[in-house]
């Protein structure tokens, strides 16, 4: 009868030893399945440089055939005033609300959005929704009553995502803008 007790006791001690041994291990973090490399980033950078160069060339080709003289802004877009105030006046600044009208025209001349569809619009200069980055920077160059034509590369316009409606991926465009008023926020 002692032999029969020894086997279950031995199994119980062995089971207890196994449980204690494996339960005391600290969990090891899993290794990542795939590692990202800088080659993907470098490829993306190179692709964006090519897109930017192609857009710049397309814009420069269009404005070369025009009678207007265009300047390149430090923000990356091209502009020419069609109506400019000869006196230096107030230009919009951060915190101001501006009222303006504008259109969006493809480089081939097709109207994407007319002024009637978009204007007039009143927005705060720092408000992200409703004014794309290039337009906020363009308005900072203008005084009330001035009109200008702008050519925006896609990275200053609607970028990679477009406007999710009529403007597609990486589309440069022209915009005729008139600043109707500046309401200074205090």
Secondary structure, 3 states (H helix, E strand, C coil): CHHHHHHHHHHHHHHHHHHHHHHCCCCCCCCCCCCCCHHHHHHHHHHHHHHHHHHHHHHHHHHHCCCCCCEECCCCCEEEEEECCCCCCCECCCCCEEEEEECEEECCCCEEECHHHHCCEEEECCCCCCCCHHHHHHHCCCECCCEEEEEECCCCCCCCCCCCCCCCCCCCEEEEEEEEEEECCC
